[in-house]
Every structure is written in structure tokens, then in C-alpha cells.
């Protein structure tokens, strides 16, 4: 076995960090997209309940779906901001 420590240059470490940030931002964006779609469907279900005369259940469902959608959009914005930050840092290094 080789017991030599692994050494990386500063630029290699920065690239590893940038790739990890990119991976995390990608997963965050995908999660936000899927959950936003689910929340929109829940909101439509709430509207359907209101139209069918189940006003209280529909109102609660629609409100919950809309509130969740707002949170998911915030997650998506945060993921996009992280991508912008990585791109900016990579451009600054050049």
C-alpha cells in the first residue's frame, strides 16, 4: 500500500469544490422542480374540491398547495443562485 499523502494543487481543489457545488445545485433544482409540479397538482385538486362543493376541504388543500409551491420556487431560486456563484467564481479564477 502506498502511504503517501494525496496532494492537490489549489486549482484542483477549487475545481473539486466547484464540481460538488454544481452537483448539489443540480440536485436541488431537480428536487424543487418535482416538488413544485406535485404542489401545483395538489393546488388543482383543491380547486376541484371547491368546484365540487367541498369548499372547506378545497380551500385547505389549495392553500397548502400554493404555500408549498412558493417554498419550492424559493428552493429553485437558491439552487440557481448557487450555480451563478460557481460560474462567477470560475470566471474570476481565469
Secondary structure, 3 states (H helix, E strand, C coil): CCCCCCCCCHHHHHHHHHHHHHHHHHHHHHHHHHHHHHHHHHHHHHHHHHHCCCHHHHHHHHHHHHHHHHHHHHHHHHHHHHHHHHHHHHHHHC
